[in-house]
Amino acid sequence: MFKLTKILKQGTDNAIINRINLQYSEMLKSGFIQVEEKQKNMINLNIFESMKDLLSAEDSFH
């Protein structure tokens, strides 16, 4: 059993989330880039952290 929690106020309609998180995550899942599972997890974590920083910058800009 697992619990889902909302961690961002923006959704996939936001260009930052759509282009950064979804596209790169899909490339990693597809096998387009050959990396070990541990490396995939680290890449996804870094992508997510970068995405959060960009979303904060976007909020500050607006």
PDB file of N, CA, C, O and CB in Angstrom:
ATOM      1  N   MET A   1       0.843  -1.170   0.000  1.00  0.00           N
ATOM      2  CA  MET A   1       0.000   0.000   0.000  1.00  0.00           C
ATOM      3  C   MET A   1       0.894   1.241   0.000  1.00  0.00           C
ATOM      4  O   MET A   1       1.933   1.261   0.661  1.00  0.00           O
ATOM      5  CB  MET A   1      -0.962  -0.006   1.219  1.00  0.00           C
ATOM      6  N   PHE A   2       0.495   2.257  -0.730  1.00  0.00           N
ATOM      7  CA  PHE A   2       1.269   3.490  -0.751  1.00  0.00           C
ATOM      8  C   PHE A   2       0.318   4.672  -0.705  1.00  0.00           C
ATOM      9  O   PHE A   2      -0.874   4.542  -0.985  1.00  0.00           O
ATOM     10  CB  PHE A   2       2.175   3.560  -2.002  1.00  0.00           C
ATOM     11  N   LYS A   3       0.854   5.805  -0.356  1.00  0.00           N
ATOM     12  CA  LYS A   3       0.062   7.017  -0.211  1.00  0.00           C
ATOM     13  C   LYS A   3       0.572   8.063  -1.189  1.00  0.00           C
ATOM     14  O   LYS A   3       1.773   8.327  -1.249  1.00  0.00           O
ATOM     15  CB  LYS A   3       0.115   7.549   1.243  1.00  0.00           C
ATOM     16  N   LEU A   4      -0.329   8.657  -1.952  1.00  0.00           N
ATOM     17  CA  LEU A   4       0.034   9.728  -2.873  1.00  0.00           C
ATOM     18  C   LEU A   4      -0.131  11.066  -2.172  1.00  0.00           C
ATOM     19  O   LEU A   4      -1.133  11.308  -1.498  1.00  0.00           O
ATOM     20  CB  LEU A   4      -0.825   9.672  -4.161  1.00  0.00           C
ATOM     21  N   THR A   5       0.852  11.924  -2.335  1.00  0.00           N
ATOM     22  CA  THR A   5       0.752  13.270  -1.779  1.00  0.00           C
ATOM     23  C   THR A   5       1.146  14.274  -2.851  1.00  0.00           C
ATOM     24  O   THR A   5       2.042  14.037  -3.661  1.00  0.00           O
ATOM     25  CB  THR A   5       1.648  13.426  -0.516  1.00  0.00           C
ATOM     26  N   LYS A   6       0.457  15.386  -2.827  1.00  0.00           N
ATOM     27  CA  LYS A   6       0.751  16.455  -3.780  1.00  0.00           C
ATOM     28  C   LYS A   6       1.977  17.212  -3.285  1.00  0.00           C
ATOM     29  O   LYS A   6       2.018  17.647  -2.134  1.00  0.00           O
ATOM     30  CB  LYS A   6      -0.474  17.418  -3.955  1.00  0.00           C
ATOM     31  N   ILE A   7       2.982  17.372  -4.158  1.00  0.00           N
ATOM     32  CA  ILE A   7       4.203  18.045  -3.738  1.00  0.00           C
ATOM     33  C   ILE A   7       4.442  19.351  -4.475  1.00  0.00           C
ATOM     34  O   ILE A   7       5.286  20.150  -4.070  1.00  0.00           O
ATOM     35  CB  ILE A   7       5.376  17.139  -3.936  1.00  0.00           C
ATOM     36  N   LEU A   8       3.699  19.571  -5.561  1.00  0.00           N
ATOM     37  CA  LEU A   8       3.826  20.809  -6.313  1.00  0.00           C
ATOM     38  C   LEU A   8       2.446  21.396  -6.534  1.00  0.00           C
ATOM     39  O   LEU A   8       1.465  20.664  -6.670  1.00  0.00           O
ATOM     40  CB  LEU A   8       4.547  20.574  -7.661  1.00  0.00           C
ATOM     41  N   LYS A   9       2.371  22.725  -6.569  1.00  0.00           N
ATOM     42  CA  LYS A   9       1.073  23.340  -6.836  1.00  0.00           C
ATOM     43  C   LYS A   9       0.788  23.451  -8.328  1.00  0.00           C
ATOM     44  O   LYS A   9      -0.358  23.662  -8.724  1.00  0.00           O
ATOM     45  CB  LYS A   9       1.006  24.714  -6.199  1.00  0.00           C
ATOM     46  N   GLN A  10       1.810  23.313  -9.153  1.00  0.00           N
ATOM     47  CA  GLN A  10       1.646  23.335 -10.596  1.00  0.00           C
ATOM     48  C   GLN A  10       1.416  21.916 -11.105  1.00  0.00           C
ATOM     49  O   GLN A  10       1.796  20.936 -10.464  1.00  0.00           O
ATOM     50  CB  GLN A  10       2.877  23.971 -11.281  1.00  0.00           C
ATOM     51  N   GLY A  11       0.785  21.834 -12.270  1.00  0.00           N
ATOM     52  CA  GLY A  11       0.535  20.525 -12.872  1.00  0.00           C
ATOM     53  C   GLY A  11       1.270  20.377 -14.185  1.00  0.00           C
ATOM     54  O   GLY A  11       2.125  21.193 -14.529  1.00  0.00           O
ATOM     55  N   THR A  12       0.937  19.342 -14.906  1.00  0.00           N
ATOM     56  CA  THR A  12       1.626  19.054 -16.158  1.00  0.00           C
ATOM     57  C   THR A  12       1.311  20.057 -17.258  1.00  0.00           C
ATOM     58  O   THR A  12       1.943  20.033 -18.314  1.00  0.00           O
ATOM     59  CB  THR A  12       1.271  17.677 -16.625  1.00  0.00           C
ATOM     60  N   ASP A  13       0.340  20.938 -17.025  1.00  0.00           N
ATOM     61  CA  ASP A  13       0.081  21.986 -18.011  1.00  0.00           C
ATOM     62  C   ASP A  13       1.126  23.090 -17.934  1.00  0.00           C
ATOM     63  O   ASP A  13       1.206  23.927 -18.832  1.00  0.00           O
ATOM     64  CB  ASP A  13      -1.312  22.572 -17.808  1.00  0.00           C
ATOM     65  N   ASN A  14       1.930  23.102 -16.868  1.00  0.00           N
ATOM     66  CA  ASN A  14       3.023  24.060 -16.728  1.00  0.00           C
ATOM     67  C   ASN A  14       4.168  23.618 -17.648  1.00  0.00           C
ATOM     68  O   ASN A  14       4.581  22.458 -17.619  1.00  0.00           O
ATOM     69  CB  ASN A  14       3.502  24.165 -15.231  1.00  0.00           C
ATOM     70  N   ALA A  15       4.675  24.548 -18.460  1.00  0.00           N
ATOM     71  CA  ALA A  15       5.717  24.218 -19.445  1.00  0.00           C
ATOM     72  C   ALA A  15       6.988  23.678 -18.788  1.00  0.00           C
ATOM     73  O   ALA A  15       7.643  22.797 -19.345  1.00  0.00           O
ATOM     74  CB  ALA A  15       6.058  25.451 -20.276  1.00  0.00           C
ATOM     75  N   ILE A  16       7.334  24.187 -17.631  1.00  0.00           N
ATOM     76  CA  ILE A  16       8.555  23.715 -16.953  1.00  0.00           C
ATOM     77  C   ILE A  16       8.405  22.245 -16.575  1.00  0.00           C
ATOM     78  O   ILE A  16       9.297  21.437 -16.830  1.00  0.00           O
ATOM     79  CB  ILE A  16       8.854  24.569 -15.686  1.00  0.00           C
ATOM     80  N   ILE A  17       7.291  21.911 -15.978  1.00  0.00           N
ATOM     81  CA  ILE A  17       7.073  20.520 -15.573  1.00  0.00           C
ATOM     82  C   ILE A  17       6.975  19.624 -16.803  1.00  0.00           C
ATOM     83  O   ILE A  17       7.572  18.549 -16.858  1.00  0.00           O
ATOM     84  CB  ILE A  17       5.794  20.393 -14.713  1.00  0.00           C
ATOM     85  N   ASN A  18       6.228  20.080 -17.765  1.00  0.00           N
ATOM     86  CA  ASN A  18       6.010  19.281 -18.967  1.00  0.00           C
ATOM     87  C   ASN A  18       7.314  19.006 -19.706  1.00  0.00           C
ATOM     88  O   ASN A  18       7.593  17.863 -20.068  1.00  0.00           O
ATOM     89  CB  ASN A  18       5.030  19.984 -19.894  1.00  0.00           C
ATOM     90  N   ARG A  19       8.100  20.026 -19.926  1.00  0.00           N
ATOM     91  CA  ARG A  19       9.317  19.854 -20.734  1.00  0.00           C
ATOM     92  C   ARG A  19      10.460  19.229 -19.962  1.00  0.00           C
ATOM     93  O   ARG A  19      11.192  18.399 -20.500  1.00  0.00           O
ATOM     94  CB  ARG A  19       9.761  21.180 -21.281  1.00  0.00           C
ATOM     95  N   ILE A  20      10.620  19.613 -18.721  1.00  0.00           N
ATOM     96  CA  ILE A  20      11.787  19.108 -17.984  1.00  0.00           C
ATOM     97  C   ILE A  20      11.514  17.743 -17.377  1.00  0.00           C
ATOM     98  O   ILE A  20      12.183  16.765 -17.711  1.00  0.00           O
ATOM     99  CB  ILE A  20      12.191  20.091 -16.885  1.00  0.00           C
ATOM    100  N   ASN A  21      10.561  17.674 -16.511  1.00  0.00           N
ATOM    101  CA  ASN A  21      10.355  16.425 -15.785  1.00  0.00           C
ATOM    102  C   ASN A  21       9.816  15.318 -16.673  1.00  0.00           C
ATOM    103  O   ASN A  21      10.390  14.230 -16.718  1.00  0.00           O
ATOM    104  CB  ASN A  21       9.415  16.649 -14.632  1.00  0.00           C
ATOM    105  N   LEU A  22       8.734  15.572 -17.372  1.00  0.00           N
ATOM    106  CA  LEU A  22       8.107  14.506 -18.151  1.00  0.00           C
ATOM    107  C   LEU A  22       8.980  14.039 -19.303  1.00  0.00           C
ATOM    108  O   LEU A  22       9.128  12.834 -19.508  1.00  0.00           O
ATOM    109  CB  LEU A  22       6.775  14.972 -18.683  1.00  0.00           C
ATOM    110  N   GLN A  23       9.558  14.959 -20.057  1.00  0.00           N
ATOM    111  CA  GLN A  23      10.350  14.547 -21.218  1.00  0.00           C
ATOM    112  C   GLN A  23      11.607  13.779 -20.826  1.00  0.00           C
ATOM    113  O   GLN A  23      11.898  12.728 -21.397  1.00  0.00           O
ATOM    114  CB  GLN A  23      10.734  15.760 -22.037  1.00  0.00           C
ATOM    115  N   TYR A  24      12.349  14.297 -19.859  1.00  0.00           N
ATOM    116  CA  TYR A  24      13.588  13.612 -19.469  1.00  0.00           C
ATOM    117  C   TYR A  24      13.304  12.298 -18.759  1.00  0.00           C
ATOM    118  O   TYR A  24      14.026  11.319 -18.946  1.00  0.00           O
ATOM    119  CB  TYR A  24      14.430  14.510 -18.570  1.00  0.00           C
ATOM    120  N   SER A  25      12.260  12.271 -17.948  1.00  0.00           N
ATOM    121  CA  SER A  25      11.901  11.021 -17.284  1.00  0.00           C
ATOM    122  C   SER A  25      11.530   9.957 -18.304  1.00  0.00           C
ATOM    123  O   SER A  25      11.914   8.796 -18.163  1.00  0.00           O
ATOM    124  CB  SER A  25      10.742  11.244 -16.307  1.00  0.00           C
ATOM    125  N   GLU A  26      10.787  10.346 -19.328  1.00  0.00           N
ATOM    126  CA  GLU A  26      10.402   9.389 -20.367  1.00  0.00           C
ATOM    127  C   GLU A  26      11.612   8.892 -21.152  1.00  0.00           C
ATOM    128  O   GLU A  26      11.680   7.716 -21.512  1.00  0.00           O
ATOM    129  CB  GLU A  26       9.391  10.023 -21.319  1.00  0.00           C
ATOM    130  N   MET A  27      12.557   9.773 -21.417  1.00  0.00           N
ATOM    131  CA  MET A  27      13.772   9.332 -22.120  1.00  0.00           C
ATOM    132  C   MET A  27      14.521   8.295 -21.298  1.00  0.00           C
ATOM    133  O   MET A  27      15.027   7.315 -21.844  1.00  0.00           O
ATOM    134  CB  MET A  27      14.694  10.531 -22.421  1.00  0.00           C
ATOM    135  N   LEU A  28      14.595   8.506 -19.983  1.00  0.00           N
ATOM    136  CA  LEU A  28      15.281   7.536 -19.134  1.00  0.00           C
ATOM    137  C   LEU A  28      14.534   6.209 -19.091  1.00  0.00           C
ATOM    138  O   LEU A  28      15.152   5.145 -19.133  1.00  0.00           O
ATOM    139  CB  LEU A  28      15.442   8.090 -17.722  1.00  0.00           C
ATOM    140  N   LYS A  29      13.211   6.269 -19.008  1.00  0.00           N
ATOM    141  CA  LYS A  29      12.411   5.041 -18.972  1.00  0.00           C
ATOM    142  C   LYS A  29      12.487   4.270 -20.279  1.00  0.00           C
ATOM    143  O   LYS A  29      12.453   3.040 -20.278  1.00  0.00           O
ATOM    144  CB  LYS A  29      10.963   5.367 -18.657  1.00  0.00           C
ATOM    145  N   SER A  30      12.588   4.976 -21.383  1.00  0.00           N
ATOM    146  CA  SER A  30      12.532   4.339 -22.702  1.00  0.00           C
ATOM    147  C   SER A  30      13.774   3.524 -23.033  1.00  0.00           C
ATOM    148  O   SER A  30      13.737   2.676 -23.924  1.00  0.00           O
ATOM    149  CB  SER A  30      12.331   5.383 -23.760  1.00  0.00           C
ATOM    150  N   GLY A  31      14.863   3.768 -22.335  1.00  0.00           N
ATOM    151  CA  GLY A  31      16.107   3.081 -22.655  1.00  0.00           C
ATOM    152  C   GLY A  31      16.926   3.804 -23.709  1.00  0.00           C
ATOM    153  O   GLY A  31      17.955   3.300 -24.158  1.00  0.00           O
ATOM    154  N   PHE A  32      16.465   4.999 -24.108  1.00  0.00           N
ATOM    155  CA  PHE A  32      17.203   5.815 -25.076  1.00  0.00           C
ATOM    156  C   PHE A  32      18.612   6.101 -24.558  1.00  0.00           C
ATOM    157  O   PHE A  32      19.579   6.122 -25.320  1.00  0.00           O
ATOM    158  CB  PHE A  32      16.452   7.142 -25.359  1.00  0.00           C
ATOM    159  N   ILE A  33      18.705   6.319 -23.258  1.00  0.00           N
ATOM    160  CA  ILE A  33      19.995   6.532 -22.605  1.00  0.00           C
ATOM    161  C   ILE A  33      20.251   5.316 -21.731  1.00  0.00           C
ATOM    162  O   ILE A  33      19.444   5.004 -20.855  1.00  0.00           O
ATOM    163  CB  ILE A  33      20.017   7.871 -21.760  1.00  0.00           C
ATOM    164  N   GLN A  34      21.344   4.635 -21.953  1.00  0.00           N
ATOM    165  CA  GLN A  34      21.668   3.426 -21.210  1.00  0.00           C
ATOM    166  C   GLN A  34      22.408   3.768 -19.920  1.00  0.00           C
ATOM    167  O   GLN A  34      23.601   4.070 -19.941  1.00  0.00           O
ATOM    168  CB  GLN A  34      22.509   2.478 -22.071  1.00  0.00           C
ATOM    169  N   VAL A  35      21.692   3.719 -18.798  1.00  0.00           N
ATOM    170  CA  VAL A  35      22.304   3.944 -17.489  1.00  0.00           C
ATOM    171  C   VAL A  35      21.721   2.945 -16.505  1.00  0.00           C
ATOM    172  O   VAL A  35      20.632   2.408 -16.708  1.00  0.00           O
ATOM    173  CB  VAL A  35      22.076   5.409 -16.998  1.00  0.00           C
ATOM    174  N   GLU A  36      22.466   2.706 -15.437  1.00  0.00           N
ATOM    175  CA  GLU A  36      22.009   1.787 -14.399  1.00  0.00           C
ATOM    176  C   GLU A  36      20.861   2.412 -13.616  1.00  0.00           C
ATOM    177  O   GLU A  36      20.682   3.630 -13.621  1.00  0.00           O
ATOM    178  CB  GLU A  36      23.167   1.414 -13.452  1.00  0.00           C
ATOM    179  N   GLU A  37      20.094   1.575 -12.952  1.00  0.00           N
ATOM    180  CA  GLU A  37      18.919   2.027 -12.202  1.00  0.00           C
ATOM    181  C   GLU A  37      19.289   3.062 -11.124  1.00  0.00           C
ATOM    182  O   GLU A  37      18.568   4.039 -10.921  1.00  0.00           O
ATOM    183  CB  GLU A  37      18.221   0.825 -11.553  1.00  0.00           C
ATOM    184  N   LYS A  38      20.399   2.840 -10.451  1.00  0.00           N
ATOM    185  CA  LYS A  38      20.838   3.785  -9.417  1.00  0.00           C
ATOM    186  C   LYS A  38      21.130   5.156 -10.029  1.00  0.00           C
ATOM    187  O   LYS A  38      20.795   6.189  -9.449  1.00  0.00           O
ATOM    188  CB  LYS A  38      22.094   3.248  -8.689  1.00  0.00           C
ATOM    189  N   GLN A  39      21.758   5.153 -11.209  1.00  0.00           N
ATOM    190  CA  GLN A  39      22.053   6.407 -11.896  1.00  0.00           C
ATOM    191  C   GLN A  39      20.765   7.083 -12.359  1.00  0.00           C
ATOM    192  O   GLN A  39      20.645   8.305 -12.280  1.00  0.00           O
ATOM    193  CB  GLN A  39      22.984   6.158 -13.094  1.00  0.00           C
ATOM    194  N   LYS A  40      19.801   6.297 -12.840  1.00  0.00           N
ATOM    195  CA  LYS A  40      18.512   6.851 -13.254  1.00  0.00           C
ATOM    196  C   LYS A  40      17.838   7.572 -12.092  1.00  0.00           C
ATOM    197  O   LYS A  40      17.292   8.663 -12.254  1.00  0.00           O
ATOM    198  CB  LYS A  40      17.595   5.740 -13.793  1.00  0.00           C
ATOM    199  N   ASN A  41      17.886   6.948 -10.926  1.00  0.00           N
ATOM    200  CA  ASN A  41      17.278   7.557  -9.746  1.00  0.00           C
ATOM    201  C   ASN A  41      17.958   8.877  -9.392  1.00  0.00           C
ATOM    202  O   ASN A  41      17.289   9.848  -9.039  1.00  0.00           O
ATOM    203  CB  ASN A  41      17.347   6.595  -8.557  1.00  0.00           C
ATOM    204  N   MET A  42      19.277   8.911  -9.486  1.00  0.00           N
ATOM    205  CA  MET A  42      20.011  10.148  -9.193  1.00  0.00           C
ATOM    206  C   MET A  42      19.709  11.222 -10.228  1.00  0.00           C
ATOM    207  O   MET A  42      19.544  12.391  -9.878  1.00  0.00           O
ATOM    208  CB  MET A  42      21.521   9.878  -9.145  1.00  0.00           C
ATOM    209  N   ILE A  43      19.635  10.842 -11.483  1.00  0.00           N
ATOM    210  CA  ILE A  43      19.309  11.798 -12.548  1.00  0.00           C
ATOM    211  C   ILE A  43      17.913  12.354 -12.321  1.00  0.00           C
ATOM    212  O   ILE A  43      17.708  13.565 -12.400  1.00  0.00           O
ATOM    213  CB  ILE A  43      19.408  11.130 -13.947  1.00  0.00           C
ATOM    214  N   ASN A  44      16.941  11.474 -12.036  1.00  0.00           N
ATOM    215  CA  ASN A  44      15.577  11.930 -11.783  1.00  0.00           C
ATOM    216  C   ASN A  44      15.505  12.864 -10.589  1.00  0.00           C
ATOM    217  O   ASN A  44      14.775  13.854 -10.618  1.00  0.00           O
ATOM    218  CB  ASN A  44      14.661  10.744 -11.562  1.00  0.00           C
ATOM    219  N   LEU A  45      16.257  12.559  -9.538  1.00  0.00           N
ATOM    220  CA  LEU A  45      16.283  13.431  -8.365  1.00  0.00           C
ATOM    221  C   LEU A  45      16.840  14.807  -8.726  1.00  0.00           C
ATOM    222  O   LEU A  45      16.288  15.828  -8.317  1.00  0.00           O
ATOM    223  CB  LEU A  45      17.122  12.796  -7.241  1.00  0.00           C
ATOM    224  N   ASN A  46      17.923  14.834  -9.486  1.00  0.00           N
ATOM    225  CA  ASN A  46      18.515  16.107  -9.901  1.00  0.00           C
ATOM    226  C   ASN A  46      17.586  16.892 -10.818  1.00  0.00           C
ATOM    227  O   ASN A  46      17.489  18.115 -10.713  1.00  0.00           O
ATOM    228  CB  ASN A  46      19.842  15.864 -10.600  1.00  0.00           C
ATOM    229  N   ILE A  47      16.910  16.192 -11.710  1.00  0.00           N
ATOM    230  CA  ILE A  47      15.949  16.852 -12.595  1.00  0.00           C
ATOM    231  C   ILE A  47      14.820  17.463 -11.763  1.00  0.00           C
ATOM    232  O   ILE A  47      14.418  18.604 -11.992  1.00  0.00           O
ATOM    233  CB  ILE A  47      15.379  15.850 -13.640  1.00  0.00           C
ATOM    234  N   PHE A  48      14.319  16.704 -10.806  1.00  0.00           N
ATOM    235  CA  PHE A  48      13.224  17.197  -9.973  1.00  0.00           C
ATOM    236  C   PHE A  48      13.657  18.423  -9.164  1.00  0.00           C
ATOM    237  O   PHE A  48      12.912  19.400  -9.076  1.00  0.00           O
ATOM    238  CB  PHE A  48      12.732  16.088  -9.030  1.00  0.00           C
ATOM    239  N   GLU A  49      14.842  18.378  -8.580  1.00  0.00           N
ATOM    240  CA  GLU A  49      15.337  19.518  -7.797  1.00  0.00           C
ATOM    241  C   GLU A  49      15.527  20.745  -8.691  1.00  0.00           C
ATOM    242  O   GLU A  49      15.196  21.860  -8.289  1.00  0.00           O
ATOM    243  CB  GLU A  49      16.670  19.157  -7.097  1.00  0.00           C
ATOM    244  N   SER A  50      16.051  20.549  -9.887  1.00  0.00           N
ATOM    245  CA  SER A  50      16.215  21.660 -10.834  1.00  0.00           C
ATOM    246  C   SER A  50      14.864  22.230 -11.239  1.00  0.00           C
ATOM    247  O   SER A  50      14.701  23.445 -11.360  1.00  0.00           O
ATOM    248  CB  SER A  50      16.986  21.199 -12.082  1.00  0.00           C
ATOM    249  N   MET A  51      13.906  21.349 -11.446  1.00  0.00           N
ATOM    250  CA  MET A  51      12.566  21.781 -11.822  1.00  0.00           C
ATOM    251  C   MET A  51      11.947  22.626 -10.709  1.00  0.00           C
ATOM    252  O   MET A  51      11.321  23.649 -10.986  1.00  0.00           O
ATOM    253  CB  MET A  51      11.673  20.565 -12.133  1.00  0.00           C
ATOM    254  N   LYS A  52      12.117  22.210  -9.459  1.00  0.00           N
ATOM    255  CA  LYS A  52      11.582  22.993  -8.335  1.00  0.00           C
ATOM    256  C   LYS A  52      12.221  24.378  -8.284  1.00  0.00           C
ATOM    257  O   LYS A  52      11.537  25.366  -8.018  1.00  0.00           O
ATOM    258  CB  LYS A  52      11.817  22.254  -7.000  1.00  0.00           C
ATOM    259  N   ASP A  53      13.520  24.457  -8.537  1.00  0.00           N
ATOM    260  CA  ASP A  53      14.210  25.749  -8.553  1.00  0.00           C
ATOM    261  C   ASP A  53      13.676  26.641  -9.671  1.00  0.00           C
ATOM    262  O   ASP A  53      13.464  27.837  -9.467  1.00  0.00           O
ATOM    263  CB  ASP A  53      15.724  25.547  -8.718  1.00  0.00           C
ATOM    264  N   LEU A  54      13.461  26.062 -10.847  1.00  0.00           N
ATOM    265  CA  LEU A  54      12.918  26.840 -11.964  1.00  0.00           C
ATOM    266  C   LEU A  54      11.491  27.305 -11.679  1.00  0.00           C
ATOM    267  O   LEU A  54      11.121  28.419 -12.050  1.00  0.00           O
ATOM    268  CB  LEU A  54      12.950  26.010 -13.252  1.00  0.00           C
ATOM    269  N   LEU A  55      10.693  26.473 -11.030  1.00  0.00           N
ATOM    270  CA  LEU A  55       9.331  26.871 -10.672  1.00  0.00           C
ATOM    271  C   LEU A  55       9.348  28.016  -9.658  1.00  0.00           C
ATOM    272  O   LEU A  55       8.512  28.918  -9.724  1.00  0.00           O
ATOM    273  CB  LEU A  55       8.553  25.669 -10.104  1.00  0.00           C
ATOM    274  N   SER A  56      10.290  27.980  -8.732  1.00  0.00           N
ATOM    275  CA  SER A  56      10.426  29.080  -7.761  1.00  0.00           C
ATOM    276  C   SER A  56      10.829  30.368  -8.462  1.00  0.00           C
ATOM    277  O   SER A  56      10.323  31.446  -8.150  1.00  0.00           O
ATOM    278  CB  SER A  56      11.464  28.724  -6.674  1.00  0.00           C
ATOM    279  N   ALA A  57      11.752  30.241  -9.419  1.00  0.00           N
ATOM    280  CA  ALA A  57      12.170  31.435 -10.182  1.00  0.00           C
ATOM    281  C   ALA A  57      10.997  31.978 -10.981  1.00  0.00           C
ATOM    282  O   ALA A  57      10.824  33.194 -11.069  1.00  0.00           O
ATOM    283  CB  ALA A  57      13.355  31.102 -11.132  1.00  0.00           C
ATOM    284  N   GLU A  58      10.196  31.107 -11.559  1.00  0.00           N
ATOM    285  CA  GLU A  58       9.019  31.534 -12.313  1.00  0.00           C
ATOM    286  C   GLU A  58       8.029  32.256 -11.396  1.00  0.00           C
ATOM    287  O   GLU A  58       7.482  33.295 -11.767  1.00  0.00           O
ATOM    288  CB  GLU A  58       8.340  30.321 -12.988  1.00  0.00           C
ATOM    289  N   ASP A  59       7.800  31.713 -10.209  1.00  0.00           N
ATOM    290  CA  ASP A  59       6.900  32.373  -9.256  1.00  0.00           C
ATOM    291  C   ASP A  59       7.417  33.758  -8.872  1.00  0.00           C
ATOM    292  O   ASP A  59       6.645  34.713  -8.786  1.00  0.00           O
ATOM    293  CB  ASP A  59       6.732  31.510  -7.997  1.00  0.00           C
ATOM    294  N   SER A  60       8.713  33.860  -8.644  1.00  0.00           N
ATOM    295  CA  SER A  60       9.306  35.161  -8.280  1.00  0.00           C
ATOM    296  C   SER A  60       9.165  36.164  -9.425  1.00  0.00           C
ATOM    297  O   SER A  60       8.928  37.351  -9.199  1.00  0.00           O
ATOM    298  CB  SER A  60      10.799  34.991  -7.907  1.00  0.00           C
ATOM    299  N   PHE A  61       9.313  35.678 -10.646  1.00  0.00           N
ATOM    300  CA  PHE A  61       9.199  36.538 -11.808  1.00  0.00           C
ATOM    301  C   PHE A  61       7.779  37.103 -11.922  1.00  0.00           C
ATOM    302  O   PHE A  61       7.597  38.283 -12.221  1.00  0.00           O
ATOM    303  CB  PHE A  61       9.576  35.767 -13.081  1.00  0.00           C
ATOM    304  N   HIS A  62       6.788  36.261 -11.683  1.00  0.00           N
ATOM    305  CA  HIS A  62       5.394  36.703 -11.798  1.00  0.00           C
ATOM    306  C   HIS A  62       5.020  37.514 -10.591  1.00  0.00           C
ATOM    307  O   HIS A  62       3.886  37.983 -10.490  1.00  0.00           O
ATOM    308  CB  HIS A  62       4.440  35.511 -11.955  1.00  0.00           C
TER     309      HIS A  62
END
